[in-house]
Amino acid sequence: MKKIELFVYDFDGTLVNTKDDIAYSLNLTFRELGLPPLKHETIFSYIGNGVESLVGRALAGTSFDDVPEAIRLFKVFYGQHLTRHTRFYPHCRETLNFFAHKKHAILSNKPERFIKKILAEFDFLHPFDAVVGGDTLDGKKPDPLGLHHLMALHETTAGKTLMVGDIGVDIETGKRACVTTCGVTYGLGGRAAVKEADYIIDDLCELKKLFH
């Protein structure tokens, strides 16, 4: 059993189910731009690589080509609807409380301010010693820069760090930083997306058995 000092979590699809609010806000953006709405399932498949990727992929094949304007509008609408349907996945609070003696951080491609606002609205900022969003540093996942930054910040090593995520980019990021990786199957990607992880779990509470 590995001794883990630093638990690093992806956000969307790992700790928090945000997909419906993301899809709702993107379709509000499309309505504002005079475009037909997209199916939520289609939008879900675009989540995970940051706002720019999300909006850019959604606009592909449409008649609208001002991606920066669409991104600006999406951020406005999403900022207004961050917690309309968003909820923590089962056992997240319980699991982080169990590991209260460890260090916890978030590494996401989501803008940092949205992550912090969601956590604040659910009164759950306190477990996290650091939050790194897609706009915090010069690189975003799968660039391992964020993980290297968090390890340096917490004065720990790759051998004592765990990256937990729900899609392939999370596992790739962890591998590139040489940390232990754990994939969750309940998020956006499913089991196939995290098949390369060192560990695969169906519920976050399973971390307690693996790394207690």
N, C-alpha and C positions, 0 to 999 in steps of 0.2 A: 504494500500500500504506500503510495507516494505521499510525502509530507508537503502539502500545499500551504503556502503562506498568503498568496495573492489570488483571489478569485476574480476573473475578468469576464463580464457578461456582455453579450450583444443585448440590444434593447427590444426592438420590434420582433415579435415572433419567438422571443426567448423568455423575457421577463413579463412583457406586456402585450396583450392582444390589441393592436392599434389598427388593424387592417381596414375595418369598416369606416373609421373616421378618415383614414387616408383616402379611401375610395370615394367617400361622400364628398370630401373637399376637392378631389380632382374633378369629379363630375360637376361641381359648382363652377369650377374654373372653365371647364368645357362649355357649360351653358353661357357663361359670361363672354366667351369667345365665339359663340354662335355655332358650336360644334355639337354633334349628337353624343349622348352619354355612352360610356363604355360599360360592359358588364363588370361587376365587381370581381369576378373570378379572373378576368383578364388583367385588371389592375393589380390584383394580389401577386400575380406572376412577375410584376415589374418592381416590386418592393425589395429593398435590401442593399442597393448600391448607391443610395443617396437621392436627394431631391432632383438633381440635374438629370440623372439617369432615368428616374421614374417619369418625369415630365417629358423628356426627350423620346423615350420609347412609346409613351402614350400618344404623342403627336405624330409619330411616324405614319406616313400614309394619309395624313389629313392635309387640308389645304392651308393650314396655318403654319408659318415658319418662323415666327418671332418667339423662339424658345425662351429667351430671357424674360420677356413680358409674361409668358405663361407661368414661368417659375415664380415670378414676383406675385402674380395673382394667387397661385396655389398657396404660397406661404401666408398670404393674408387670410385666405379662407381657412386653411388648416389651423392657423393661430387662433381662429374664432371657434373652432370645433374640435379641439384637442381631446376632450374627454366626453364627447357625446355618447359614444358606445364603448370607449376604451376601458379595459379591465385587466388587472393582473391575472396571470395564469394561476391555476391552483397550486397551493403550497409554496409560492414564492416568498411571501413574508415569513412564513414558518421556517423555511430553509435558511434564509439569510439570518434570521434570529438565532438559529441553531449554531451558525458559524460566526456569531457576533465577536468572537475572540480573534477572528482572521481579518485580513484586509479585503475590501471589496471595491471594485471599480466597474464602470461601464465603458465599453468601447463600441461605438455605433457610427454608422454613416449618416445618421439623422442629425440635423442641426442641433448643436448643444443646447440652445435656449429652449427648444421644444422638449427635449428630454427633461431638463430641469423643471420646466413648468408643469409637465405631467406628474413628475415625482412630487413636486410641491403640492399640487392639487390633491394628491392621495396621501399627503403627509408621510412620504417615504424617501425623503432625501438623505436622512441621517445615516442609513447603513453604508452609504457610498463615500469612500475617501476621495474619489476623483471621478469626474465624468468627462470623457473625451468624445466629442461628436465629430461629424464629418467635416465641420468647418473650424475645428479647434486647432489643428496642426496643418502643415503643408501637404500632408498625404492622408489618404483614407484607405480603409480596408479594400483590397488585400495587402496593401503596403503595411509592413510590420512596424512602421514608425510609431504608431500609437501604442502598441504593446511594449516596445523598447522604452518609450517615454514613461509608461506606467511602472515598468520594472525599476527604472532608474529613480523615479519619484518615491517608490516604496522601498528602495534599497534591497531588492531581492533579485533572484536569478531566474533564468528560464526553467531550470529544473524544479523550482518551487512555485511555478505559476501555472494556472489553469485557464484556458480560454473556452467559454461555453457559448454555443451558438446554434442556430437552427437552419442555416443554409451554407452552401459550399464556400462562400467567401469568408465566413467565420473560421472554418476549419483550415482553409488555405492560409489565412493570416496567421493562425496559431502555428502551423507547420513552418511557415517562413521565419517565424520568430523562435522556433525550436522549443516551444512550450508544449505542455500536455494539452490535448484537445478533447472536448466532450460535446457531442452533438445531441440535441433534443429532437424528438420525432414529432412533437405536437404543434410545432410552429408552421412557418410558411413553406418550408421545403420538403418536409416529410423525411422518412428514413433514408431514401435514396440520396438525398442531398447531403447527408452527413455521414455517408458510409465509410469515408476515409478517416473519420475521427478515431482517436485512441479508445474512447468510451462512447457508448450510445445509450441514452436513457429515454424513457417514455414519460417521466414525471420528474420535475426538478428535485423533489424530495429524495430521489435516489442518490443524489450527491452525498447524503448523510452516511450511506452505507459504504460508498467508495472512498471517501476522504475524511472520515470522522477522526 
